[in-house]
Amino acid sequence: MMSMEQKRPADIFAEALDYLWNGLDLEEKGWKRLKKGDFKKKAKNGLTYLIWFERSRYNYIDYENGHGNVEVGFTCIIKQGDDWLYSFKIESTTGGSFFRMLTEDLQLNIGLLDTFLPLIKVHYLDFINCFEEDPTEALQTVCAPFTQPEDYSWYIYVREQMVERYGTAEQLEEYRRQLELRGTPECKAKNGMGSMLFHLSHAHDVDHAWAASRTAEELDAVVGNHVRAKKQYDTWTDEDEVGYQLYLQEQDMEKRTYRAWYLIANPRKLPREIVNQELSFRFKLFLDEKRETK
């Protein structure tokens, strides 16, 4: 039986960058690879395009015991001088800014990289092509600080300077309107819940079966107790109210459970019985909490 080729984390990192470089056809597009691994291109319009990579400090591969961890993060950027004008980033399902690059048999996770390629092409490389042809037309789809899909699996961040320098007066006005909206309770609750739903739905430490098997009556009882307590102790906010309405509208029971957790997590200045309800819910929802008590 042939033994597995043993690689260092640096080898996996290099393989991942090679795969992305070739999969995105960046050499044909005039990009260059920097010594530390980043991909870069200086455009004639004075902008710099950069795919910036970051490695976790805790990478290792233990072939003898059959486990390891190689984590890589990356951001796709458009710069002008030192100013980041546009950035595209894919959310990690494990939380944080890093992706785990190893499969269970300690090989590079090609399947994961294949999910990155179309997203980078559409939301970064295609945007660059459109922007070089017609900046105003390109900005029309991103006239907001943040652009995110319904499942919050990625985001585009545009700074106001980009719209000021390349957009129209109407686009700048729309950008500033969207910026103000982000501070409203409606946006805060929607975005906070949406981001949490994405991460909990993919988290390995969540008991998804338990979350999906809850009933509306059971969840309503727990959430209702917290709502009444927060109102009684004057800690109920407009953002809480918006989140509560989103919770009531949710028909998917697993997602409804996560929305319930958003509303009851980390209770402050509330009676002990409310805190104990939150602890009980936490214990059942998160697998790590269960393991720690055994």
C-alpha positions as a Python dict, from the first residue, in 0.01 Angstrom:
ca = {
    (1, 'M'): (0, 0, 0),
    (2, 'M'): (145, 337, -103),
    (3, 'S'): (181, 596, 171),
    (4, 'M'): (22, 938, 132),
    (5, 'E'): (251, 1216, 15),
    (6, 'Q'): (314, 1433, 315),
    (7, 'K'): (282, 1807, 259),
    (8, 'R'): (340, 2113, 471),
    (9, 'P'): (73, 2378, 522),
    (10, 'A'): (279, 2602, 292),
    (11, 'D'): (240, 2342, 15),
    (12, 'I'): (-139, 2340, 54),
    (13, 'F'): (-140, 2721, 51),
    (14, 'A'): (64, 2725, -271),
    (15, 'E'): (-163, 2464, -432),
    (16, 'A'): (-471, 2668, -343),
    (17, 'L'): (-323, 2984, -497),
    (18, 'D'): (-219, 2793, -811),
    (19, 'Y'): (-571, 2659, -850),
    (20, 'L'): (-731, 3002, -815),
    (21, 'W'): (-474, 3167, -1044),
    (22, 'N'): (-535, 2915, -1320),
    (23, 'G'): (-909, 2889, -1265),
    (24, 'L'): (-951, 3266, -1299),
    (25, 'D'): (-722, 3287, -1607),
    (26, 'L'): (-543, 3582, -1449),
    (27, 'E'): (-219, 3547, -1644),
    (28, 'E'): (-408, 3594, -1970),
    (29, 'K'): (-571, 3904, -1821),
    (30, 'G'): (-235, 4066, -1748),
    (31, 'W'): (-218, 4002, -1374),
    (32, 'K'): (104, 3930, -1182),
    (33, 'R'): (177, 3707, -885),
    (34, 'L'): (365, 3873, -600),
    (35, 'K'): (631, 3693, -399),
    (36, 'K'): (415, 3645, -92),
    (37, 'G'): (133, 3505, -305),
    (38, 'D'): (-103, 3797, -374),
    (39, 'F'): (-242, 3857, -725),
    (40, 'K'): (-207, 4212, -859),
    (41, 'K'): (-270, 4420, -1167),
    (42, 'K'): (-210, 4791, -1225),
    (43, 'A'): (-464, 4937, -1464),
    (44, 'K'): (-422, 5222, -1711),
    (45, 'N'): (-696, 5415, -1533),
    (46, 'G'): (-473, 5455, -1227),
    (47, 'L'): (-643, 5187, -1021),
    (48, 'T'): (-481, 4879, -872),
    (49, 'Y'): (-658, 4545, -862),
    (50, 'L'): (-547, 4313, -585),
    (51, 'I'): (-652, 3972, -455),
    (52, 'W'): (-498, 3971, -110),
    (53, 'F'): (-441, 3645, 79),
    (54, 'E'): (-395, 3581, 448),
    (55, 'R'): (-281, 3263, 624),
    (56, 'S'): (-383, 3160, 974),
    (57, 'R'): (-106, 3133, 1231),
    (58, 'Y'): (-243, 2798, 1350),
    (59, 'N'): (-193, 2586, 1039),
    (60, 'Y'): (-62, 2234, 1084),
    (61, 'I'): (-89, 1885, 933),
    (62, 'D'): (-44, 1578, 1152),
    (63, 'Y'): (-31, 1279, 919),
    (64, 'E'): (48, 1034, 1199),
    (65, 'N'): (-279, 1107, 1381),
    (66, 'G'): (-479, 1193, 1070),
    (67, 'H'): (-583, 1549, 1138),
    (68, 'G'): (-479, 1901, 1046),
    (69, 'N'): (-591, 2253, 979),
    (70, 'V'): (-489, 2488, 699),
    (71, 'E'): (-687, 2811, 690),
    (72, 'V'): (-669, 3079, 422),
    (73, 'G'): (-857, 3405, 388),
    (74, 'F'): (-875, 3639, 90),
    (75, 'T'): (-1028, 3969, -20),
    (76, 'C'): (-1070, 4104, -375),
    (77, 'I'): (-988, 4475, -380),
    (78, 'I'): (-987, 4778, -608),
    (79, 'K'): (-749, 5047, -484),
    (80, 'Q'): (-652, 5399, -578),
    (81, 'G'): (-328, 5480, -404),
    (82, 'D'): (-378, 5369, -43),
    (83, 'D'): (-758, 5402, -63),
    (84, 'W'): (-965, 5084, -80),
    (85, 'L'): (-1255, 5183, -303),
    (86, 'Y'): (-1422, 4846, -366),
    (87, 'S'): (-1387, 4508, -202),
    (88, 'F'): (-1554, 4174, -255),
    (89, 'K'): (-1544, 3908, 15),
    (90, 'I'): (-1700, 3562, 50),
    (91, 'E'): (-1827, 3474, 397),
    (92, 'S'): (-1673, 3170, 562),
    (93, 'T'): (-1929, 2915, 679),
    (94, 'T'): (-1711, 2845, 983),
    (95, 'G'): (-1716, 3207, 1097),
    (96, 'G'): (-1426, 3452, 1098),
    (97, 'S'): (-1231, 3545, 788),
    (98, 'F'): (-1062, 3212, 708),
    (99, 'F'): (-1162, 2908, 503),
    (100, 'R'): (-1050, 2559, 597),
    (101, 'M'): (-858, 2424, 301),
    (102, 'L'): (-822, 2058, 397),
    (103, 'T'): (-1052, 1765, 326),
    (104, 'E'): (-1093, 1486, 582),
    (105, 'D'): (-810, 1294, 413),
    (106, 'L'): (-581, 1600, 445),
    (107, 'Q'): (-588, 1699, 78),
    (108, 'L'): (-660, 2039, -75),
    (109, 'N'): (-1037, 2096, -85),
    (110, 'I'): (-1084, 2151, -459),
    (111, 'G'): (-1462, 2145, -421),
    (112, 'L'): (-1447, 2446, -192),
    (113, 'L'): (-1224, 2638, -434),
    (114, 'D'): (-1464, 2558, -718),
    (115, 'T'): (-1737, 2744, -529),
    (116, 'F'): (-1515, 3055, -514),
    (117, 'L'): (-1435, 3080, -886),
    (118, 'P'): (-1777, 3182, -1028),
    (119, 'L'): (-1838, 3429, -745),
    (120, 'I'): (-1501, 3602, -797),
    (121, 'K'): (-1559, 3613, -1171),
    (122, 'V'): (-1907, 3767, -1148),
    (123, 'H'): (-1867, 4007, -857),
    (124, 'Y'): (-1506, 4112, -907),
    (125, 'L'): (-1351, 4040, -1247),
    (126, 'D'): (-1669, 4109, -1446),
    (127, 'F'): (-1725, 4425, -1242),
    (128, 'I'): (-1373, 4540, -1330),
    (129, 'N'): (-1440, 4482, -1700),
    (130, 'C'): (-1766, 4677, -1681),
    (131, 'F'): (-1606, 4955, -1476),
    (132, 'E'): (-1323, 5001, -1728),
    (133, 'E'): (-1578, 5038, -2008),
    (134, 'D'): (-1829, 5257, -1824),
    (135, 'P'): (-1772, 5345, -1455),
    (136, 'T'): (-2117, 5502, -1417),
    (137, 'E'): (-2294, 5196, -1553),
    (138, 'A'): (-2087, 4964, -1332),
    (139, 'L'): (-2163, 5163, -1016),
    (140, 'Q'): (-2536, 5156, -1084),
    (141, 'T'): (-2564, 4809, -930),
    (142, 'V'): (-2356, 4887, -619),
    (143, 'C'): (-2469, 5236, -509),
    (144, 'A'): (-2465, 5137, -142),
    (145, 'P'): (-2201, 5080, 124),
    (146, 'F'): (-2281, 4709, 127),
    (147, 'T'): (-2440, 4484, -133),
    (148, 'Q'): (-2533, 4135, -13),
    (149, 'P'): (-2741, 3844, -142),
    (150, 'E'): (-3045, 3717, 44),
    (151, 'D'): (-2846, 3442, 215),
    (152, 'Y'): (-2561, 3677, 324),
    (153, 'S'): (-2298, 3441, 180),
    (154, 'W'): (-2085, 3725, 40),
    (155, 'Y'): (-2071, 4102, 34),
    (156, 'I'): (-1946, 4392, -176),
    (157, 'Y'): (-1823, 4697, 12),
    (158, 'V'): (-1801, 5027, -176),
    (159, 'R'): (-1654, 5336, -14),
    (160, 'E'): (-1810, 5676, -69),
    (161, 'Q'): (-1492, 5802, -239),
    (162, 'M'): (-1549, 5564, -529),
    (163, 'V'): (-1895, 5701, -599),
    (164, 'E'): (-1771, 6059, -553),
    (165, 'R'): (-1489, 6010, -802),
    (166, 'Y'): (-1658, 5797, -1066),
    (167, 'G'): (-2035, 5819, -1016),
    (168, 'T'): (-2303, 6073, -1094),
    (169, 'A'): (-2463, 6318, -850),
    (170, 'E'): (-2773, 6098, -844),
    (171, 'Q'): (-2566, 5789, -762),
    (172, 'L'): (-2388, 5971, -480),
    (173, 'E'): (-2724, 6083, -341),
    (174, 'E'): (-2851, 5722, -352),
    (175, 'Y'): (-2533, 5598, -184),
    (176, 'R'): (-2575, 5843, 103),
    (177, 'R'): (-2941, 5749, 136),
    (178, 'Q'): (-2845, 5383, 165),
    (179, 'L'): (-2579, 5475, 418),
    (180, 'E'): (-2840, 5643, 638),
    (181, 'L'): (-3074, 5345, 603),
    (182, 'R'): (-2808, 5109, 741),
    (183, 'G'): (-2838, 5288, 1074),
    (184, 'T'): (-3213, 5230, 1107),
    (185, 'P'): (-3356, 4959, 1335),
    (186, 'E'): (-3507, 4788, 1028),
    (187, 'C'): (-3170, 4747, 857),
    (188, 'K'): (-2983, 4659, 1174),
    (189, 'A'): (-3226, 4381, 1263),
    (190, 'K'): (-3253, 4247, 908),
    (191, 'N'): (-2877, 4241, 855),
    (192, 'G'): (-2795, 4113, 1201),
    (193, 'M'): (-3043, 3829, 1176),
    (194, 'G'): (-2951, 3752, 816),
    (195, 'S'): (-2582, 3720, 894),
    (196, 'M'): (-2652, 3506, 1199),
    (197, 'L'): (-2884, 3277, 999),
    (198, 'F'): (-2610, 3217, 743),
    (199, 'H'): (-2349, 3121, 1001),
    (200, 'L'): (-2575, 2910, 1224),
    (201, 'S'): (-2716, 2726, 922),
    (202, 'H'): (-2364, 2609, 831),
    (203, 'A'): (-2210, 2578, 1177),
    (204, 'H'): (-2076, 2239, 1288),
    (205, 'D'): (-2137, 2315, 1655),
    (206, 'V'): (-2512, 2365, 1610),
    (207, 'D'): (-2765, 2085, 1661),
    (208, 'H'): (-2952, 2137, 1334),
    (209, 'A'): (-3187, 1845, 1396),
    (210, 'W'): (-3294, 1991, 1729),
    (211, 'A'): (-3344, 2335, 1576),
    (212, 'A'): (-3555, 2196, 1291),
    (213, 'S'): (-3775, 1988, 1523),
    (214, 'R'): (-3896, 2276, 1742),
    (215, 'T'): (-4260, 2384, 1722),
    (216, 'A'): (-4386, 2738, 1685),
    (217, 'E'): (-4571, 2707, 2016),
    (218, 'E'): (-4257, 2599, 2201),
    (219, 'L'): (-4047, 2881, 2054),
    (220, 'D'): (-4321, 3139, 2102),
    (221, 'A'): (-4337, 3057, 2472),
    (222, 'V'): (-3964, 3115, 2524),
    (223, 'V'): (-3946, 3424, 2307),
    (224, 'G'): (-4265, 3564, 2458),
    (225, 'N'): (-4117, 3541, 2808),
    (226, 'H'): (-3810, 3736, 2697),
    (227, 'V'): (-4017, 3996, 2514),
    (228, 'R'): (-4235, 4061, 2819),
    (229, 'A'): (-3935, 4073, 3052),
    (230, 'K'): (-3744, 4317, 2831),
    (231, 'K'): (-4047, 4544, 2807),
    (232, 'Q'): (-4104, 4525, 3182),
    (233, 'Y'): (-3740, 4610, 3257),
    (234, 'D'): (-3725, 4876, 2983),
    (235, 'T'): (-3457, 4703, 2772),
    (236, 'W'): (-3679, 4644, 2468),
    (237, 'T'): (-3558, 4842, 2163),
    (238, 'D'): (-3694, 4933, 1821),
    (239, 'E'): (-3442, 4692, 1673),
    (240, 'D'): (-3577, 4416, 1899),
    (241, 'E'): (-3929, 4491, 1775),
    (242, 'V'): (-3824, 4460, 1410),
    (243, 'G'): (-3642, 4136, 1486),
    (244, 'Y'): (-3947, 4004, 1666),
    (245, 'Q'): (-4170, 4072, 1365),
    (246, 'L'): (-3919, 3892, 1139),
    (247, 'Y'): (-3927, 3601, 1382),
    (248, 'L'): (-4309, 3584, 1370),
    (249, 'Q'): (-4305, 3584, 988),
    (250, 'E'): (-4055, 3296, 961),
    (251, 'Q'): (-4220, 2969, 853),
    (252, 'D'): (-3908, 2750, 828),
    (253, 'M'): (-3877, 2598, 1177),
    (254, 'E'): (-3499, 2566, 1179),
    (255, 'K'): (-3461, 2931, 1078),
    (256, 'R'): (-3734, 3031, 1326),
    (257, 'T'): (-3528, 2866, 1600),
    (258, 'Y'): (-3222, 3069, 1498),
    (259, 'R'): (-3429, 3387, 1494),
    (260, 'A'): (-3552, 3299, 1842),
    (261, 'W'): (-3191, 3265, 1955),
    (262, 'Y'): (-3112, 3609, 1810),
    (263, 'L'): (-3387, 3758, 2026),
    (264, 'I'): (-3308, 3583, 2354),
    (265, 'A'): (-2926, 3551, 2348),
    (266, 'N'): (-2720, 3717, 2622),
    (267, 'P'): (-3000, 3863, 2837),
    (268, 'R'): (-2894, 4157, 3051),
    (269, 'K'): (-3061, 4310, 3354),
    (270, 'L'): (-3335, 4047, 3344),
    (271, 'P'): (-3464, 3808, 3616),
    (272, 'R'): (-3277, 3486, 3689),
    (273, 'E'): (-3555, 3270, 3546),
    (274, 'I'): (-3518, 3444, 3207),
    (275, 'V'): (-3141, 3397, 3217),
    (276, 'N'): (-3192, 3028, 3299),
    (277, 'Q'): (-3426, 2989, 3000),
    (278, 'E'): (-3157, 3132, 2775),
    (279, 'L'): (-2898, 2895, 2922),
    (280, 'S'): (-3129, 2598, 2867),
    (281, 'F'): (-3189, 2701, 2507),
    (282, 'R'): (-2814, 2753, 2451),
    (283, 'F'): (-2738, 2410, 2593),
    (284, 'K'): (-2979, 2241, 2351),
    (285, 'L'): (-2884, 2443, 2043),
    (286, 'F'): (-2506, 2426, 2060),
    (287, 'L'): (-2329, 2090, 2055),
    (288, 'D'): (-2015, 2221, 2227),
    (289, 'E'): (-2226, 2321, 2526),
    (290, 'K'): (-2356, 1962, 2550),
    (291, 'R'): (-2010, 1806, 2519),
    (292, 'E'): (-1863, 2029, 2790),
    (293, 'T'): (-2116, 1903, 3045),
    (294, 'K'): (-2041, 1536, 2984),
}
